[in-house]
Amino acid sequence: MKIVYSEKHAQHDPQHFVVRGTKQRSAEQPERATRLLSAATEAGHTILPPRSYGPAPAATVHTPEYLDFLQIAAREWAKLPGAGPEVVPNVHPARAHASYPKALAGRAGWHQVDTGCPIGPHTWEAALAATEVASTVADMVLAGESHAYALCRPPGHHAYADMAGGFCFLNNTAVAAQRLRSKHERVAILDVDVHHGNGTQGIFYERDDVLTISIHADPDHYYPFFWGHAHEHGAGKGEGFNLNLPLPLGSPDGPWLEAGDRALARIREFQPTALVVALGLDASESDPLQGLKVTGPGFHAMAEKIARMGLPTVLVQEGGYLGDDLGRNLVQFLAGFEKGRGA
């Protein structure tokens, strides 16, 4: 399989992460991407660099104010008296009847929904490179490739049009889907990350041209908590074009694959002509975040089911953290996908 990867991801190395009031190093470390790259290379996949696009692809799904903030935040933060090494807000507005702030501390609170998305000196460059990876793969598929894999880091599916969160800054999955829309009237997104793809859902929630489906651990007890529930179906023109399939914490292969069958049935009903898979590998039984208990063969089976749809497909890397099976699970998924395509 053709894989697009950028070394620029390593410029983002977040240090600030708060879990139950305790500061830790973030689970979203550069080693994630290098482990995935190493496993894919050893499995014989073809590694390609991304094309250069600049911020234009990101601007198709994100607001100008948000993109401006991401570009200047670290630089302006460093000028503040007593500022730490990363942009971490200490205030978050409810946004109800709120005004957009001028002060950087206020803008940080407006645009960073939690403490899992600290902005360092080169976060913008790394996040922008990830959108270029996703855009390159989307363009490859638009040019006739049946499928390809975007090894994106940092991930993106928690990023809204104007908010970062959950390790995510720019929504690579949404960028890819929007790019596919240039030639495809209907595009489906299937998110198999252990966390709900709330940012992706939010970006397309009132649209009927992009179907969003997410299979994830039940947000009643798991991040992102406020979004990802089964009653969220879309709004306005998008009513009925969002499907959430939350699973009980610790669910193994069986329920996960059954949810996959439900998702694929809805995709067939929607009749898209292209597909984006938000490939989170953190549903793994060995992932440190421990939301679900999916095995390597489970990833293989899910990929095979998806591939049998026969749709032009962009695979976008989302979560998956430093467990022993991270690279192996990627190889299992890619092998299953190619088997499903008859490769």
VENLINCOR-V956666 format. One record per residue. N is the residue number from 1. PHI is phi as a letter, one per 30 degrees, with the letter a starting at -180 (NA if undefined). Layout:
# VENLINCOR-V956666
N&PHI + N&PHI
This chain:
# VENLINCOR-V956666
1&NA + 2&d + 3&b + 4&c + 5&b + 6&b + 7&d + 8&d + 9&e + 10&d + 11&d + 12&c + 13&b + 14&d + 15&c + 16&c + 17&a + 18&c + 19&b + 20&h + 21&i + 22&c + 23&d + 24&b + 25&d + 26&d + 27&d + 28&c + 29&c + 30&e + 31&e + 32&e + 33&d + 34&d + 35&d + 36&d + 37&d + 38&d + 39&d + 40&d + 41&d + 42&d + 43&d + 44&j + 45&d + 46&d + 47&c + 48&b + 49&d + 50&d + 51&d + 52&c + 53&b + 54&i + 55&d + 56&e + 57&d + 58&d + 59&d + 60&d + 61&b + 62&c + 63&d + 64&e + 65&d + 66&d + 67&d + 68&d + 69&e + 70&d + 71&d + 72&c + 73&e + 74&d + 75&d + 76&d + 77&d + 78&d + 79&d + 80&d + 81&e + 82&i + 83&d + 84&d + 85&d + 86&b + 87&d + 88&b + 89&d + 90&c + 91&b + 92&b + 93&d + 94&d + 95&i + 96&d + 97&h + 98&c + 99&c + 100&d + 101&d + 102&c + 103&d + 104&d + 105&d + 106&d + 107&d + 108&d + 109&d + 110&d + 111&c + 112&c + 113&d + 114&a + 115&d + 116&d + 117&b + 118&d + 119&c + 120&c + 121&e + 122&b + 123&d + 124&e + 125&d + 126&d + 127&d + 128&d + 129&d + 130&d + 131&d + 132&d + 133&d + 134&d + 135&d + 136&d + 137&d + 138&e + 139&d + 140&d + 141&d + 142&d + 143&d + 144&k + 145&d + 146&d + 147&a + 148&a + 149&c + 150&c + 151&d + 152&d + 153&a + 154&d + 155&d + 156&b + 157&d + 158&d + 159&d + 160&d + 161&e + 162&b + 163&b + 164&c + 165&a + 166&h + 167&i + 168&c + 169&b + 170&c + 171&d + 172&d + 173&d + 174&d + 175&e + 176&d + 177&d + 178&d + 179&d + 180&d + 181&d + 182&d + 183&b + 184&c + 185&d + 186&b + 187&b + 188&c + 189&c + 190&c + 191&c + 192&c + 193&d + 194&d + 195&c + 196&d + 197&d + 198&d + 199&d + 200&d + 201&e + 202&d + 203&d + 204&c + 205&d + 206&c + 207&b + 208&c + 209&c + 210&b + 211&d + 212&c + 213&b + 214&b + 215&c + 216&a + 217&d + 218&e + 219&d + 220&e + 221&b + 222&a + 223&e + 224&c + 225&i + 226&d + 227&b + 228&j + 229&d + 230&d + 231&d + 232&d + 233&c + 234&j + 235&b + 236&h + 237&d + 238&d + 239&e + 240&j + 241&c + 242&b + 243&b + 244&c + 245&b + 246&d + 247&b + 248&e + 249&e + 250&i + 251&d + 252&d + 253&e + 254&e + 255&d + 256&d + 257&d + 258&d + 259&d + 260&d + 261&d + 262&d + 263&d + 264&d + 265&d + 266&d + 267&d + 268&d + 269&d + 270&d + 271&h + 272&d + 273&c + 274&a + 275&b + 276&c + 277&c + 278&d + 279&d + 280&d + 281&c + 282&d + 283&d + 284&d + 285&d + 286&c + 287&d + 288&d + 289&d + 290&h + 291&c + 292&b + 293&b + 294&d + 295&c + 296&e + 297&e + 298&d + 299&d + 300&e + 301&d + 302&d + 303&d + 304&d + 305&d + 306&d + 307&d + 308&d + 309&d + 310&i + 311&d + 312&e + 313&b + 314&c + 315&c + 316&c + 317&d + 318&c + 319&d + 320&k + 321&c + 322&d + 323&c + 324&d + 325&c + 326&e + 327&d + 328&d + 329&d + 330&d + 331&d + 332&d + 333&d + 334&d + 335&d + 336&d + 337&d + 338&d + 339&d + 340&d + 341&d + 342&i + 343&d
